[in-house]
């Protein structure tokens, strides 16, 4: 039976497509009091699990610009997005008819300047500002958990104990 499992696994790998790429926005704000970093999580439309805004590549837009557009459409936020990703994570995206595809999400930090009450997916999702620790607890993807916690460490080191960038 072990050899049969091995053959099935090898055949599966032979026909496996590479991961499809998506772009995500890690929407954040800095609370000055503590200081603390807060992350904006949204619910997915299909399962209601906690995620970050993300989507497919867009013609004529850079990866960072596509991630910023998703943040607007899915969460109603605008701000400054970094051009370079802080990393990536993989997850299985459920498609119609039960098919699942492996997706790799490149994540771009977006410092939120503006929250809108009206945006395209307003009635389809919930959004909550949470600490990085709480965000890591809520999201299911291990790679995204790690990215959130690493981002918090980096940002706290940059802003220093009084909430302003260290010189």
C-alpha positions in Angstrom: 0.0 0.0 0.0 2.9 2.4 0.7 4.2 2.1 -2.9 0.7 2.9 -4.2 0.5 6.0 -2.1 3.9 7.0 -3.4 2.9 6.5 -7.1 -0.3 8.5 -6.5 1.7 11.3 -4.9 4.2 11.4 -7.8 1.4 11.5 -10.4 -0.3 14.3 -8.5 3.0 16.3 -8.5 3.5 15.7 -12.2 0.2 17.3 -13.1 0.2 20.0 -10.5 0.1 23.5 -11.8 2.3 26.2 -10.3 0.6 28.4 -7.8 -1.5 31.2 -9.2 -0.4 34.7 -8.0 -2.4 37.2 -6.1 -1.6 40.5 -4.5 -2.6 41.4 -1.0 -2.6 44.6 1.1 -1.6 44.4 4.8 -3.6 47.5 5.9 -2.2 49.0 9.1 -2.2 52.0 11.4 0.1 53.0 14.2 -1.5 53.8 17.6 0.6 56.4 19.2 -0.3 55.8 22.9 1.4 52.4 23.4 2.8 52.5 20.6 1.0 49.6 18.8 0.4 48.4 15.3 -3.1 47.6 14.3 -4.1 45.5 11.3 -7.4 45.7 9.4 -8.9 42.3 8.8 -11.9 41.6 6.7 -14.1 38.6 6.3 -14.1 36.5 3.1 -17.3 36.6 1.1 -17.7 32.8 0.8 -16.7 31.4 4.2 -16.6 34.4 6.5 -13.1 33.6 7.7 -10.7 36.5 8.5 -8.4 37.6 5.7 -6.6 40.6 4.3 -7.7 42.3 1.1 -6.3 40.5 -1.9 -7.0 39.8 -5.6 -5.7 38.8 -9.0 -3.3 40.8 -11.1 -4.8 43.8 -13.0 -3.9 44.8 -16.5 -1.9 48.0 -16.5 -1.3 48.1 -12.7 1.8 47.2 -10.8 1.4 44.4 -8.1 1.4 47.1 -5.3 -1.2 49.2 -7.2 -3.4 46.1 -7.6 -3.1 45.3 -3.9 -4.1 49.0 -3.1 -7.1 48.7 -5.4 -8.3 45.5 -3.6 -7.9 47.3 -0.3 -10.3 50.0 -1.5 -12.8 47.6 -3.1 -12.9 45.1 -0.2 -12.3 47.3 2.8 -12.9 50.9 1.8 -9.4 52.1 2.7 -6.8 54.3 1.0 -3.3 55.1 1.9 0.3 54.8 1.1 1.4 51.4 -0.2 5.0 50.3 -0.3 6.2 49.2 -3.7 8.1 46.2 -2.4 6.3 43.2 -0.8 7.2 42.2 2.8 6.8 38.5 1.8 4.3 36.0 0.5 2.1 33.1 1.7 0.2 30.3 0.1 -3.4 29.1 0.5 -5.9 27.0 -1.3 -8.6 29.2 -3.0 -11.9 27.7 -3.5 -13.4 28.3 -6.9 -16.9 27.7 -8.1 -18.0 24.0 -8.5 -15.7 22.9 -5.6 -12.4 23.2 -7.4 -9.4 24.5 -5.3 -6.3 26.1 -6.7 -3.0 26.8 -4.9 -2.4 30.6 -4.7 0.6 32.5 -3.7 -0.2 36.0 -2.3 2.5 38.7 -2.4 1.8 41.1 0.5 2.3 44.8 0.4 2.0 47.0 3.5 -0.5 49.8 3.2 -0.4 52.6 5.8 -4.1 53.6 6.0 -4.9 57.4 5.7 -8.6 57.3 4.9 -11.5 55.0 5.7 -14.6 55.3 3.5 -18.1 54.3 4.6 -19.1 53.6 0.9 -17.1 51.2 -1.2 -17.8 48.4 -3.6 -18.0 45.4 -1.3 -19.3 47.2 1.8 -22.4 45.0 2.2 -20.5 41.8 1.5 -17.8 41.8 4.3 -17.1 42.8 7.9 -13.9 44.7 8.8 -12.2 45.0 12.2 -9.1 46.8 13.4 -7.1 44.4 15.7 -3.7 44.1 17.2 -1.1 42.1 15.3 -1.3 39.4 17.9 -5.1 39.1 17.5 -4.8 39.2 13.7 -2.3 36.3 13.8 -4.8 34.4 15.9 -7.7 35.0 13.6 -6.2 34.3 10.2 -5.9 30.6 9.2 -2.9 30.6 6.8 0.4 29.9 8.8 2.4 32.0 6.3 0.2 35.0 6.8 0.4 34.6 10.6 4.2 34.7 10.3 4.1 37.7 8.0 1.9 39.7 10.4 4.1 39.0 13.4 7.3 39.7 11.6 5.8 43.0 10.3 4.9 44.0 13.8 8.4 43.4 15.1 9.9 45.4 12.2 7.5 48.3 12.6 7.9 48.5 16.4 11.7 48.6 15.9 11.3 51.5 13.3 8.9 53.6 15.4 10.6 53.3 18.7 9.1 53.4 22.2 7.5 56.8 21.9 5.6 56.1 18.6 7.8 58.1 16.3 10.5 56.9 13.9 13.9 56.4 15.6 16.6 58.6 14.2 
